[in-house]
Amino acid sequence: MFLDEIDPSANTVNAINTVMIEPQTKFLKGFNTDVAGFDRAIPKDIDLCGKVAGILGTGGAARAAIAALAMRRVKAIRLYTRNVSNTIELLNYLRGTYPQIEFNSYPIERIRDLSDIDMLVNATPIGMSSFGAGYTPVEEQELRTLPPHALVYDVIYNPKKTLLIKLAQKYNYRTVTGMDMLVHQAVEAQIIWT
């Protein structure tokens, strides 16, 4: 309600993190750079078309990841959350917005088998330096059920390497850190502003 216009990127994610001010008119336009930041941090040689992604969490970072993964034409996204019943409205929205993608929701504490997940994304605060830095949203035993080609992506950038990233690297999974996403979204914001 404070802006004159909202970019589709912000509508999709339902959040604004960048505001462009038109110098002459003071016209305000809101953007969300998380989608571009998330997408550009994925290594260029990884093709996610027709693949399955698992996303831990259902907040703003998860929505940005979903929008980016939809652009990459994944076939299914599994959302892992603390409260499955609270995700019904989100699932309905996602199924309506991205009908070509299969969406399902599962309790995060019941993760046992990730063998069909091609990309696992941590979009929770678990592992953040101020929110349980010594913890991981997926236990080591469950993480090891990922297939060898899987990519593990943690949106947290403080610390630079979360316990989840350290465990993934221990078992030779490819990883992307939140610092990668942060840098790419900062570049996107600079493009908008300049």
N, CA and C atoms as an extended XYZ file, in Angstrom:
582
Properties=species:S:1:pos:R:3:atomname:S:1:resname:S:1:resid:I:1 pbc="F F F"
N         0.817       -1.215        0.000 N   MET     1
C         0.000        0.000        0.000 CA  MET     1
C         0.852        1.267        0.000 C   MET     1
N         2.160        1.119        0.189 N   PHE     2
C         3.046        2.283        0.200 CA  PHE     2
C         3.682        2.548       -1.156 C   PHE     2
N         3.436        1.666       -2.123 N   LEU     3
C         4.094        1.762       -3.410 CA  LEU     3
C         3.123        2.113       -4.524 C   LEU     3
N         3.663        2.673       -5.598 N   ASP     4
C         2.842        3.014       -6.762 CA  ASP     4
C         2.676        1.835       -7.707 C   ASP     4
N         3.651        0.939       -7.710 N   GLU     5
C         3.604       -0.221       -8.597 CA  GLU     5
C         4.396       -1.366       -7.985 C   GLU     5
N         3.975       -2.591       -8.290 N   ILE     6
C         4.671       -3.772       -7.796 CA  ILE     6
C         5.045       -4.634       -8.991 C   ILE     6
N         6.307       -4.990       -9.078 N   ASP     7
C         6.799       -5.854      -10.138 CA  ASP     7
C         6.228       -7.264       -9.959 C   ASP     7
N         5.994       -7.995      -11.056 N   PRO     8
C         5.505       -9.374      -10.928 CA  PRO     8
C         6.383      -10.258      -10.040 C   PRO     8
N         7.682       -9.984       -9.985 N   SER     9
C         8.574      -10.773       -9.128 CA  SER     9
C         8.158      -10.691       -7.659 C   SER     9
N         7.693       -9.537       -7.239 N   ALA    10
C         7.261       -9.357       -5.854 CA  ALA    10
C         5.884       -9.971       -5.621 C   ALA    10
N         5.013       -9.908       -6.612 N   ASN    11
C         3.694      -10.521       -6.484 CA  ASN    11
C         3.799      -12.030       -6.322 C   ASN    11
N         4.671      -12.644       -7.094 N   THR    12
C         4.834      -14.094       -7.042 CA  THR    12
C         5.298      -14.549       -5.670 C   THR    12
N         6.267      -13.848       -5.111 N   VAL    13
C         6.842      -14.229       -3.822 CA  VAL    13
C         6.023      -13.673       -2.658 C   VAL    13
N         5.200      -12.678       -2.926 N   ASN    14
C         4.386      -12.009       -1.912 CA  ASN    14
C         5.262      -11.275       -0.895 C   ASN    14
N         6.355      -10.689       -1.403 N   ALA    15
C         7.263       -9.926       -0.547 CA  ALA    15
C         8.072       -8.966       -1.407 C   ALA    15
N         8.435       -7.837       -0.812 N   ILE    16
C         9.248       -6.829       -1.490 CA  ILE    16
C        10.513       -6.630       -0.677 C   ILE    16
N        11.670       -6.652       -1.356 N   ASN    17
C        12.923       -6.387       -0.646 CA  ASN    17
C        13.751       -5.300       -1.322 C   ASN    17
N        13.234       -4.736       -2.424 N   THR    18
C        13.956       -3.686       -3.140 CA  THR    18
C        12.942       -2.665       -3.657 C   THR    18
N        13.200       -1.402       -3.396 N   VAL    19
C        12.311       -0.340       -3.878 CA  VAL    19
C        13.106        0.606       -4.769 C   VAL    19
N        12.574        0.841       -5.978 N   MET    20
C        13.175        1.794       -6.900 CA  MET    20
C        12.386        3.106       -6.781 C   MET    20
N        13.123        4.203       -6.610 N   ILE    21
C        12.492        5.524       -6.518 CA  ILE    21
C        12.831        6.285       -7.792 C   ILE    21
N        11.810        6.646       -8.543 N   GLU    22
C        12.001        7.436       -9.771 CA  GLU    22
C        12.372        8.847       -9.330 C   GLU    22
N        13.570        9.345       -9.678 N   PRO    23
C        14.079       10.608       -9.136 CA  PRO    23
C        13.176       11.827       -9.379 C   PRO    23
N        12.623       11.965      -10.574 N   GLN    24
C        11.834       13.159      -10.877 CA  GLN    24
C        10.434       13.142      -10.246 C   GLN    24
N         9.787       11.996      -10.288 N   THR    25
C         8.390       11.933       -9.842 CA  THR    25
C         8.216       11.343       -8.447 C   THR    25
N         9.268       10.746       -7.896 N   LYS    26
C         9.232       10.033       -6.614 CA  LYS    26
C         8.299        8.818       -6.668 C   LYS    26
N         8.071        8.313       -7.874 N   PHE    27
C         7.290        7.107       -8.120 CA  PHE    27
C         8.015        5.923       -7.481 C   PHE    27
N         7.318        5.109       -6.708 N   LEU    28
C         7.924        3.980       -5.999 CA  LEU    28
C         7.471        2.658       -6.604 C   LEU    28
N         8.437        1.833       -6.997 N   LYS    29
C         8.122        0.520       -7.540 CA  LYS    29
C         8.850       -0.541       -6.716 C   LYS    29
N         8.099       -1.558       -6.276 N   GLY    30
C         8.648       -2.628       -5.449 CA  GLY    30
C         9.030       -3.850       -6.245 C   GLY    30
N        10.149       -4.464       -5.879 N   PHE    31
C        10.676       -5.663       -6.536 CA  PHE    31
C        11.032       -6.699       -5.472 C   PHE    31
N        11.235       -7.924       -5.917 N   ASN    32
C        11.822       -8.947       -5.071 CA  ASN    32
C        12.997       -9.545       -5.834 C   ASN    32
N        14.188       -9.388       -5.299 N   THR    33
C        15.393       -9.881       -5.973 CA  THR    33
C        15.784      -11.291       -5.524 C   THR    33
N        15.025      -11.863       -4.592 N   ASP    34
C        15.341      -13.210       -4.107 CA  ASP    34
C        15.259      -14.258       -5.206 C   ASP    34
N        14.267      -14.147       -6.080 N   VAL    35
C        14.092      -15.151       -7.137 CA  VAL    35
C        15.313      -15.163       -8.054 C   VAL    35
N        15.711      -13.988       -8.533 N   ALA    36
C        16.885      -13.901       -9.411 CA  ALA    36
C        18.144      -14.334       -8.671 C   ALA    36
N        18.289      -13.922       -7.415 N   GLY    37
C        19.459      -14.305       -6.632 CA  GLY    37
C        19.543      -15.805       -6.427 C   GLY    37
N        18.410      -16.413       -6.093 N   PHE    38
C        18.372      -17.864       -5.904 CA  PHE    38
C        18.730      -18.582       -7.198 C   PHE    38
N        18.105      -18.172       -8.286 N   ASP    39
C        18.303      -18.834       -9.579 CA  ASP    39
C        19.738      -18.717      -10.080 C   ASP    39
N        20.298      -17.532      -10.021 N   ARG    40
C        21.637      -17.308      -10.584 CA  ARG    40
C        22.742      -17.980       -9.786 C   ARG    40
N        22.459      -18.346       -8.543 N   ALA    41
C        23.466      -19.034       -7.731 CA  ALA    41
C        23.572      -20.527       -8.072 C   ALA    41
N        22.579      -21.060       -8.755 N   ILE    42
C        22.622      -22.479       -9.149 CA  ILE    42
C        23.666      -22.641      -10.254 C   ILE    42
N        24.583      -23.576      -10.098 N   PRO    43
C        25.615      -23.763      -11.135 CA  PRO    43
C        25.001      -23.964      -12.526 C   PRO    43
N        25.629      -23.369      -13.525 N   LYS    44
C        25.089      -23.370      -14.887 CA  LYS    44
C        24.981      -24.757      -15.499 C   LYS    44
N        25.785      -25.693      -15.038 N   ASP    45
C        25.742      -27.027      -15.632 CA  ASP    45
C        24.668      -27.934      -15.023 C   ASP    45
N        23.890      -27.415      -14.102 N   ILE    46
C        22.834      -28.217      -13.483 CA  ILE    46
C        21.510      -27.950      -14.183 C   ILE    46
N        20.942      -29.011      -14.741 N   ASP    47
C        19.657      -28.937      -15.432 CA  ASP    47
C        18.594      -29.527      -14.510 C   ASP    47
N        17.638      -28.710      -14.105 N   LEU    48
C        16.601      -29.161      -13.187 CA  LEU    48
C        15.283      -29.485      -13.885 C   LEU    48
N        15.250      -29.360      -15.195 N   CYS    49
C        14.032      -29.640      -15.951 CA  CYS    49
C        13.614      -31.092      -15.722 C   CYS    49
N        12.360      -31.273      -15.274 N   GLY    50
C        11.824      -32.609      -15.047 CA  GLY    50
C        12.313      -33.272      -13.774 C   GLY    50
N        12.996      -32.520      -12.917 N   LYS    51
C        13.557      -33.080      -11.683 CA  LYS    51
C        12.655      -32.788      -10.485 C   LYS    51
N        13.037      -33.332       -9.326 N   VAL    52
C        12.280      -33.177       -8.085 CA  VAL    52
C        13.109      -32.362       -7.097 C   VAL    52
N        12.490      -31.345       -6.529 N   ALA    53
C        13.148      -30.513       -5.517 CA  ALA    53
C        12.449      -30.698       -4.175 C   ALA    53
N        13.231      -30.679       -3.123 N   GLY    54
C        12.701      -30.699       -1.764 CA  GLY    54
C        13.058      -29.385       -1.105 C   GLY    54
N        12.056      -28.714       -0.533 N   ILE    55
C        12.294      -27.424        0.112 CA  ILE    55
C        11.909      -27.526        1.576 C   ILE    55
N        12.865      -27.205        2.436 N   LEU    56
C        12.640      -27.198        3.873 CA  LEU    56
C        12.172      -25.810        4.259 C   LEU    56
N        10.920      -25.695        4.722 N   GLY    57
C        10.345      -24.409        5.089 CA  GLY    57
C         9.336      -23.930        4.060 C   GLY    57
N         8.505      -22.981        4.474 N   THR    58
C         7.449      -22.478        3.587 CA  THR    58
C         7.307      -20.957        3.641 C   THR    58
N         8.322      -20.266        4.122 N   GLY    59
C         8.258      -18.804        4.222 CA  GLY    59
C         8.677      -18.108        2.941 C   GLY    59
N         9.100      -16.863        3.071 N   GLY    60
C         9.462      -16.037        1.916 CA  GLY    60
C        10.604      -16.595        1.092 C   GLY    60
N        11.635      -17.108        1.753 N   ALA    61
C        12.760      -17.691        1.011 CA  ALA    61
C        12.317      -18.924        0.241 C   ALA    61
N        11.426      -19.710        0.825 N   ALA    62
C        10.898      -20.892        0.135 CA  ALA    62
C        10.105      -20.480       -1.099 C   ALA    62
N         9.310      -19.427       -0.975 N   ARG    63
C         8.529      -18.959       -2.123 CA  ARG    63
C         9.434      -18.470       -3.251 C   ARG    63
N        10.527      -17.812       -2.905 N   ALA    64
C        11.490      -17.374       -3.923 CA  ALA    64
C        12.105      -18.582       -4.612 C   ALA    64
N        12.460      -19.594       -3.828 N   ALA    65
C        13.028      -20.816       -4.402 CA  ALA    65
C        12.021      -21.481       -5.327 C   ALA    65
N        10.761      -21.537       -4.920 N   ILE    66
C         9.713      -22.154       -5.737 CA  ILE    66
C         9.574      -21.422       -7.068 C   ILE    66
N         9.542      -20.097       -7.029 N   ALA    67
C         9.416      -19.313       -8.265 CA  ALA    67
C        10.598      -19.572       -9.197 C   ALA    67
N        11.804      -19.631       -8.639 N   ALA    68
C        12.993      -19.892       -9.455 CA  ALA    68
C        12.963      -21.307      -10.025 C   ALA    68
N        12.571      -22.268       -9.218 N   LEU    69
C        12.511      -23.656       -9.678 CA  LEU    69
C        11.421      -23.856      -10.720 C   LEU    69
N        10.350      -23.094      -10.620 N   ALA    70
C         9.297      -23.161      -11.649 CA  ALA    70
C         9.834      -22.680      -12.992 C   ALA    70
N        10.659      -21.635      -12.975 N   MET    71
C        11.272      -21.143      -14.210 CA  MET    71
C        12.201      -22.203      -14.811 C   MET    71
N        12.763      -23.036      -13.967 N   ARG    72
C        13.667      -24.099      -14.438 CA  ARG    72
C        12.913      -25.383      -14.773 C   ARG    72
N        11.605      -25.345      -14.686 N   ARG    73
C        10.701      -26.417      -15.108 CA  ARG    73
C        10.896      -27.739      -14.360 C   ARG    73
N        11.015      -27.643      -13.023 N   VAL    74
C        11.029      -28.873      -12.240 CA  VAL    74
C         9.664      -29.540      -12.373 C   VAL    74
N         9.610      -30.846      -12.155 N   LYS    75
C         8.320      -31.535      -12.282 CA  LYS    75
C         7.585      -31.626      -10.950 C   LYS    75
N         8.329      -31.605       -9.839 N   ALA    76
C         7.689      -31.731       -8.529 CA  ALA    76
C         8.492      -30.990       -7.466 C   ALA    76
N         7.756      -30.440       -6.502 N   ILE    77
C         8.378      -29.787       -5.346 CA  ILE    77
C         7.723      -30.352       -4.100 C   ILE    77
N         8.572      -30.857       -3.214 N   ARG    78
C         8.097      -31.380       -1.940 CA  ARG    78
C         8.443      -30.362       -0.869 C   ARG    78
N         7.427      -29.892       -0.178 N   LEU    79
C         7.631      -28.919        0.894 CA  LEU    79
C         7.657      -29.653        2.228 C   LEU    79
N         8.700      -29.416        2.997 N   TYR    80
C         8.836      -30.006        4.325 CA  TYR    80
C         8.650      -28.877        5.339 C   TYR    80
N         7.679      -29.051        6.221 N   THR    81
C         7.300      -27.975        7.126 CA  THR    81
C         6.998      -28.514        8.523 C   THR    81
N         6.975      -27.607        9.495 N   ARG    82
C         6.639      -28.010       10.863 CA  ARG    82
C         5.166      -28.363       10.997 C   ARG    82
N         4.297      -27.680       10.242 N   ASN    83
C         2.863      -27.890       10.391 CA  ASN    83
C         2.212      -28.034        9.017 C   ASN    83
N         1.973      -29.259        8.610 N   VAL    84
C         1.422      -29.538        7.279 CA  VAL    84
C         0.064      -28.884        7.090 C   VAL    84
N        -0.785      -28.895        8.118 N   SER    85
C        -2.129      -28.323        7.968 CA  SER    85
C        -2.090      -26.817        7.700 C   SER    85
N        -1.024      -26.149        8.141 N   ASN    86
C        -0.905      -24.712        7.877 CA  ASN    86
C        -0.489      -24.407        6.436 C   ASN    86
N        -0.114      -25.420        5.685 N   THR    87
C         0.342      -25.189        4.310 CA  THR    87
C        -0.762      -25.394        3.267 C   THR    87
N        -1.951      -25.742        3.691 N   ILE    88
C        -3.043      -26.022        2.739 CA  ILE    88
C        -3.308      -24.826        1.831 C   ILE    88
N        -3.412      -23.639        2.408 N   GLU    89
C        -3.662      -22.436        1.602 CA  GLU    89
C        -2.503      -22.180        0.630 C   GLU    89
N        -1.273      -22.338        1.115 N   LEU    90
C        -0.104      -22.154        0.261 CA  LEU    90
C        -0.101      -23.181       -0.876 C   LEU    90
N        -0.378      -24.442       -0.566 N   LEU    91
C        -0.416      -25.471       -1.595 CA  LEU    91
C        -1.458      -25.155       -2.664 C   LEU    91
N        -2.624      -24.703       -2.239 N   ASN    92
C        -3.667      -24.340       -3.204 CA  ASN    92
C        -3.210      -23.194       -4.102 C   ASN    92
N        -2.557      -22.199       -3.508 N   TYR    93
C        -2.022      -21.073       -4.283 CA  TYR    93
C        -0.973      -21.557       -5.288 C   TYR    93
N        -0.050      -22.387       -4.820 N   LEU    94
C         1.024      -22.869       -5.685 CA  LEU    94
C         0.490      -23.741       -6.819 C   LEU    94
N        -0.453      -24.606       -6.510 N   ARG    95
C        -1.035      -25.476       -7.544 CA  ARG    95
C        -1.780      -24.664       -8.594 C   ARG    95
N        -2.410      -23.566       -8.165 N   GLY    96
C        -3.089      -22.685       -9.115 CA  GLY    96
C        -2.124      -21.844       -9.935 C   GLY    96
N        -1.029      -21.415       -9.317 N   THR    97
C        -0.049      -20.564       -9.987 CA  THR    97
C         0.871      -21.364      -10.911 C   THR    97
N         1.231      -22.570      -10.487 N   TYR    98
C         2.148      -23.424      -11.252 CA  TYR    98
C         1.499      -24.797      -11.487 C   TYR    98
N         0.463      -24.867      -12.328 N   PRO    99
C        -0.257      -26.140      -12.500 CA  PRO    99
C         0.589      -27.263      -13.104 C   PRO    99
N         1.696      -26.923      -13.729 N   GLN   100
C         2.558      -27.933      -14.345 CA  GLN   100
C         3.461      -28.636      -13.330 C   GLN   100
N         3.473      -28.159      -12.091 N   ILE   101
C         4.335      -28.728      -11.053 CA  ILE   101
C         3.473      -29.449      -10.018 C   ILE   101
N         3.931      -30.604       -9.615 N   GLU   102
C         3.256      -31.359       -8.550 CA  GLU   102
C         3.786      -30.871       -7.198 C   GLU   102
N         2.886      -30.424       -6.330 N   PHE   103
C         3.257      -29.949       -4.996 CA  PHE   103
C         2.676      -30.861       -3.932 C   PHE   103
N         3.488      -31.199       -2.941 N   ASN   104
C         3.029      -31.954       -1.783 CA  ASN   104
C         3.746      -31.428       -0.554 C   ASN   104
N         3.138      -31.640        0.601 N   SER   105
C         3.686      -31.147        1.861 CA  SER   105
C         3.858      -32.313        2.835 C   SER   105
N         4.980      -32.274        3.576 N   TYR   106
C         5.311      -33.353        4.515 CA  TYR   106
C         5.856      -32.747        5.805 C   TYR   106
N         5.698      -33.448        6.928 N   PRO   107
C         6.274      -32.956        8.187 CA  PRO   107
C         7.805      -33.021        8.140 C   PRO   107
N         8.457      -31.931        8.469 N   ILE   108
C         9.915      -31.858        8.393 CA  ILE   108
C        10.577      -32.827        9.372 C   ILE   108
N         9.945      -33.056       10.508 N   GLU   109
C        10.557      -33.948       11.502 CA  GLU   109
C        10.425      -35.425       11.145 C   GLU   109
N         9.694      -35.725       10.085 N   ARG   110
C         9.529      -37.126        9.680 CA  ARG   110
C        10.305      -37.471        8.403 C   ARG   110
N        11.251      -36.655        8.046 N   ILE   111
C        12.063      -36.968        6.866 CA  ILE   111
C        12.868      -38.228        7.150 C   ILE   111
N        12.711      -39.209        6.280 N   ARG   112
C        13.466      -40.455        6.412 CA  ARG   112
C        14.217      -40.796        5.136 C   ARG   112
N        13.610      -40.504        3.982 N   ASP   113
C        14.173      -40.932        2.710 CA  ASP   113
C        14.104      -39.791        1.704 C   ASP   113
N        15.263      -39.366        1.218 N   LEU   114
C        15.356      -38.295        0.223 CA  LEU   114
C        15.928      -38.820       -1.088 C   LEU   114
N        15.801      -40.112       -1.334 N   SER   115
C        16.469      -40.744       -2.468 CA  SER   115
C        15.949      -40.297       -3.826 C   SER   115
N        14.776      -39.670       -3.872 N   ASP   116
C        14.271      -39.195       -5.168 CA  ASP   116
C        14.356      -37.674       -5.308 C   ASP   116
N        15.095      -37.028       -4.415 N   ILE   117
C        15.252      -35.572       -4.437 CA  ILE   117
C        16.537      -35.220       -5.200 C   ILE   117
N        16.397      -34.390       -6.235 N   ASP   118
C        17.557      -33.964       -7.029 CA  ASP   118
C        18.204      -32.704       -6.460 C   ASP   118
N        17.395      -31.903       -5.765 N   MET   119
C        17.911      -30.670       -5.165 CA  MET   119
C        17.201      -30.450       -3.840 C   MET   119
N        17.971      -30.292       -2.771 N   LEU   120
C        17.415      -30.046       -1.449 CA  LEU   120
C        17.752      -28.618       -1.045 C   LEU   120
N        16.729      -27.847       -0.666 N   VAL   121
C        16.902      -26.436       -0.315 CA  VAL   121
C        16.509      -26.216        1.137 C   VAL   121
N        17.412      -25.636        1.906 N   ASN   122
C        17.055      -25.211        3.259 CA  ASN   122
C        16.605      -23.758        3.209 C   ASN   122
N        15.313      -23.543        3.428 N   ALA   123
C        14.757      -22.196        3.479 CA  ALA   123
C        14.197      -21.920        4.874 C   ALA   123
N        14.765      -22.587        5.879 N   THR   124
C        14.400      -22.344        7.271 CA  THR   124
C        15.535      -21.552        7.925 C   THR   124
N        15.307      -21.009        9.114 N   PRO   125
C        16.408      -20.337        9.818 CA  PRO   125
C        17.309      -21.301       10.592 C   PRO   125
N        17.018      -22.599       10.546 N   ILE   126
C        17.805      -23.576       11.301 CA  ILE   126
C        19.224      -23.648       10.726 C   ILE   126
N        20.183      -23.335       11.576 N   GLY   127
C        21.582      -23.308       11.167 CA  GLY   127
C        22.158      -21.912       11.126 C   GLY   127
N        21.278      -20.898       11.203 N   MET   128
C        21.729      -19.505       11.194 CA  MET   128
C        22.485      -19.213       12.484 C   MET   128
N        23.468      -18.339       12.418 N   SER   129
C        24.316      -18.082       13.584 CA  SER   129
C        23.511      -17.621       14.798 C   SER   129
N        22.419      -16.908       14.604 N   SER   130
C        21.614      -16.449       15.736 CA  SER   130
C        20.431      -17.375       16.006 C   SER   130
N        20.347      -18.484       15.268 N   PHE   131
C        19.197      -19.379       15.410 CA  PHE   131
C        19.660      -20.833       15.308 C   PHE   131
N        20.442      -21.254       16.247 N   GLY   132
C        20.872      -22.644       16.279 CA  GLY   132
C        21.933      -22.996       15.266 C   GLY   132
N        23.065      -22.289       15.316 N   ALA   133
C        24.146      -22.505       14.345 CA  ALA   133
C        24.685      -23.925       14.374 C   ALA   133
N        24.572      -24.608       15.473 N   GLY   134
C        25.089      -25.962       15.578 CA  GLY   134
C        24.096      -27.031       15.178 C   GLY   134
N        22.991      -26.626       14.569 N   TYR   135
C        21.943      -27.581       14.202 CA  TYR   135
C        21.751      -27.624       12.701 C   TYR   135
N        21.101      -28.677       12.261 N   THR   136
C        20.780      -28.832       10.852 CA  THR   136
C        19.309      -29.239       10.732 C   THR   136
N        18.593      -28.763        9.709 N   PRO   137
C        17.185      -29.133        9.569 CA  PRO   137
C        16.976      -30.570        9.105 C   PRO   137
N        18.062      -31.207        8.613 N   VAL   138
C        18.018      -32.603        8.176 CA  VAL   138
C        19.163      -33.335        8.857 C   VAL   138
N        18.853      -34.403        9.529 N   GLU   139
C        19.888      -35.166       10.210 CA  GLU   139
C        20.824      -35.822        9.200 C   GLU   139
N        22.038      -36.104        9.658 N   GLU   140
C        23.071      -36.658        8.784 CA  GLU   140
C        22.614      -37.953        8.102 C   GLU   140
N        21.979      -38.824        8.856 N   GLN   141
C        21.534      -40.110        8.310 CA  GLN   141
C        20.547      -39.912        7.160 C   GLN   141
N        19.614      -38.972        7.320 N   GLU   142
C        18.629      -38.700        6.272 CA  GLU   142
C        19.274      -37.990        5.083 C   GLU   142
N        20.203      -37.096        5.354 N   LEU   143
C        20.899      -36.386        4.284 CA  LEU   143
C        21.620      -37.376        3.367 C   LEU   143
N        22.177      -38.402        3.950 N   ARG   144
C        22.920      -39.405        3.181 CA  ARG   144
C        22.031      -40.230        2.254 C   ARG   144
N        20.712      -40.119        2.394 N   THR   145
C        19.815      -40.842        1.480 CA  THR   145
C        19.632      -40.105        0.154 C   THR   145
N        20.138      -38.873        0.057 N   LEU   146
C        20.086      -38.152       -1.222 CA  LEU   146
C        20.897      -38.925       -2.262 C   LEU   146
N        20.477      -38.879       -3.528 N   PRO   147
C        21.285      -39.532       -4.559 CA  PRO   147
C        22.621      -38.796       -4.729 C   PRO   147
N        23.651      -39.472       -5.227 N   PRO   148
C        24.986      -38.866       -5.334 CA  PRO   148
C        25.033      -37.577       -6.161 C   PRO   148
N        24.129      -37.419       -7.131 N   HIS   149
C        24.141      -36.230       -7.992 CA  HIS   149
C        23.415      -35.034       -7.384 C   HIS   149
N        22.797      -35.212       -6.217 N   ALA   150
C        21.950      -34.164       -5.637 CA  ALA   150
C        22.733      -32.887       -5.320 C   ALA   150
N        22.025      -31.762       -5.423 N   LEU   151
C        22.558      -30.455       -5.047 CA  LEU   151
C        21.914      -30.046       -3.729 C   LEU   151
N        22.718      -29.599       -2.777 N   VAL   152
C        22.216      -29.108       -1.494 CA  VAL   152
C        22.439      -27.604       -1.460 C   VAL   152
N        21.352      -26.861       -1.252 N   TYR   153
C        21.364      -25.400       -1.333 CA  TYR   153
C        20.834      -24.859       -0.011 C   TYR   153
N        21.636      -24.082        0.685 N   ASP   154
C        21.210      -23.481        1.950 CA  ASP   154
C        21.161      -21.967        1.761 C   ASP   154
N        20.003      -21.355        1.975 N   VAL   155
C        19.872      -19.906        1.751 CA  VAL   155
C        20.504      -19.084        2.864 C   VAL   155
N        20.911      -19.720        3.950 N   ILE   156
C        21.544      -19.009        5.065 CA  ILE   156
C        22.949      -18.562        4.665 C   ILE   156
N        23.281      -17.311        4.979 N   TYR   157
C        24.614      -16.798        4.649 CA  TYR   157
C        25.445      -16.435        5.877 C   TYR   157
N        24.914      -16.623        7.072 N   ASN   158
C        25.671      -16.370        8.287 CA  ASN   158
C        25.368      -17.487        9.282 C   ASN   158
N        26.260      -18.442        9.422 N   PRO   159
C        27.629      -18.509        8.941 CA  PRO   159
C        27.698      -18.846        7.449 C   PRO   159
N        28.876      -18.612        6.882 N   LYS   160
C        29.049      -18.871        5.445 CA  LYS   160
C        28.832      -20.332        5.112 C   LYS   160
N        29.268      -21.204        5.999 N   LYS   161
C        29.038      -22.644        5.827 CA  LYS   161
C        28.249      -23.141        7.035 C   LYS   161
N        26.999      -23.466        6.801 N   THR   162
C        26.166      -24.015        7.869 CA  THR   162
C        26.551      -25.481        8.095 C   THR   162
N        26.051      -26.033        9.175 N   LEU   163
C        26.287      -27.452        9.443 CA  LEU   163
C        25.725      -28.297        8.296 C   LEU   163
N        24.585      -27.911        7.743 N   LEU   164
C        24.014      -28.649        6.616 CA  LEU   164
C        24.988      -28.670        5.433 C   LEU   164
N        25.560      -27.518        5.098 N   ILE   165
C        26.514      -27.441        3.991 CA  ILE   165
C        27.760      -28.276        4.301 C   ILE   165
N        28.262      -28.205        5.529 N   LYS   166
C        29.446      -28.986        5.908 CA  LYS   166
C        29.182      -30.487        5.776 C   LYS   166
N        28.006      -30.920        6.219 N   LEU   167
C        27.661      -32.342        6.107 CA  LEU   167
C        27.524      -32.746        4.642 C   LEU   167
N        26.889      -31.912        3.839 N   ALA   168
C        26.730      -32.215        2.412 CA  ALA   168
C        28.085      -32.334        1.733 C   ALA   168
N        28.993      -31.438        2.067 N   GLN   169
C        30.335      -31.489        1.476 CA  GLN   169
C        31.108      -32.710        1.969 C   GLN   169
N        30.877      -33.102        3.205 N   LYS   170
C        31.516      -34.303        3.754 CA  LYS   170
C        31.194      -35.527        2.899 C   LYS   170
N        29.964      -35.556        2.362 N   TYR   171
C        29.542      -36.700        1.549 CA  TYR   171
C        29.577      -36.393        0.045 C   TYR   171
N        30.342      -35.370       -0.307 N   ASN   172
C        30.619      -35.025       -1.709 CA  ASN   172
C        29.403      -34.602       -2.528 C   ASN   172
N        28.398      -34.040       -1.868 N   TYR   173
C        27.293      -33.444       -2.615 CA  TYR   173
C        27.722      -32.055       -3.083 C   TYR   173
N        27.229      -31.641       -4.214 N   ARG   174
C        27.472      -30.263       -4.653 CA  ARG   174
C        26.639      -29.346       -3.770 C   ARG   174
N        27.169      -28.168       -3.497 N   THR   175
C        26.476      -27.255       -2.588 CA  THR   175
C        26.436      -25.831       -3.140 C   THR   175
N        25.436      -25.103       -2.682 N   VAL   176
C        25.315      -23.665       -2.925 CA  VAL   176
C        25.002      -23.043       -1.577 C   VAL   176
N        25.702      -21.972       -1.240 N   THR   177
C        25.482      -21.322        0.058 CA  THR   177
C        24.626      -20.067       -0.099 C   THR   177
N        24.134      -19.608        1.014 N   GLY   178
C        23.355      -18.379        1.024 CA  GLY   178
C        24.151      -17.165        0.584 C   GLY   178
N        25.490      -17.218        0.763 N   MET   179
C        26.336      -16.113        0.319 CA  MET   179
C        26.275      -15.971       -1.202 C   MET   179
N        26.219      -17.105       -1.900 N   ASP   180
C        26.084      -17.066       -3.364 CA  ASP   180
C        24.790      -16.355       -3.758 C   ASP   180
N        23.699      -16.731       -3.097 N   MET   181
C        22.403      -16.106       -3.371 CA  MET   181
C        22.424      -14.614       -3.022 C   MET   181
N        23.023      -14.278       -1.878 N   LEU   182
C        23.088      -12.885       -1.432 CA  LEU   182
C        23.810      -12.010       -2.441 C   LEU   182
N        24.932      -12.485       -2.947 N   VAL   183
C        25.703      -11.714       -3.928 CA  VAL   183
C        24.882      -11.492       -5.198 C   VAL   183
N        24.240      -12.543       -5.687 N   HIS   184
C        23.468      -12.420       -6.923 CA  HIS   184
C        22.239      -11.521       -6.756 C   HIS   184
N        21.610      -11.554       -5.588 N   GLN   185
C        20.464      -10.666       -5.410 CA  GLN   185
C        20.919       -9.216       -5.213 C   GLN   185
N        22.100       -9.010       -4.647 N   ALA   186
C        22.642       -7.649       -4.536 CA  ALA   186
C        22.933       -7.065       -5.915 C   ALA   186
N        23.466       -7.896       -6.810 N   VAL   187
C        23.717       -7.457       -8.187 CA  VAL   187
C        22.403       -7.077       -8.853 C   VAL   187
N        21.364       -7.896       -8.652 N   GLU   188
C        20.042       -7.613       -9.216 CA  GLU   188
C        19.493       -6.293       -8.689 C   GLU   188
N        19.658       -6.023       -7.399 N   ALA   189
C        19.202       -4.753       -6.823 CA  ALA   189
C        19.954       -3.573       -7.441 C   ALA   189
N        21.254       -3.726       -7.628 N   GLN   190
C        22.045       -2.650       -8.263 CA  GLN   190
C        21.555       -2.361       -9.682 C   GLN   190
N        21.210       -3.408      -10.406 N   ILE   191
C        20.676       -3.235      -11.763 CA  ILE   191
C        19.375       -2.445      -11.709 C   ILE   191
N        18.521       -2.775      -10.776 N   ILE   192
C        17.241       -2.059      -10.644 CA  ILE   192
C        17.478       -0.593      -10.298 C   ILE   192
N        18.376       -0.341       -9.365 N   TRP   193
C        18.613        1.024       -8.914 CA  TRP   193
C        19.369        1.881       -9.921 C   TRP   193
N        20.219        1.264      -10.719 N   THR   194
C        21.032        2.071      -11.630 CA  THR   194
C        20.607        1.897      -13.068 C   THR   194
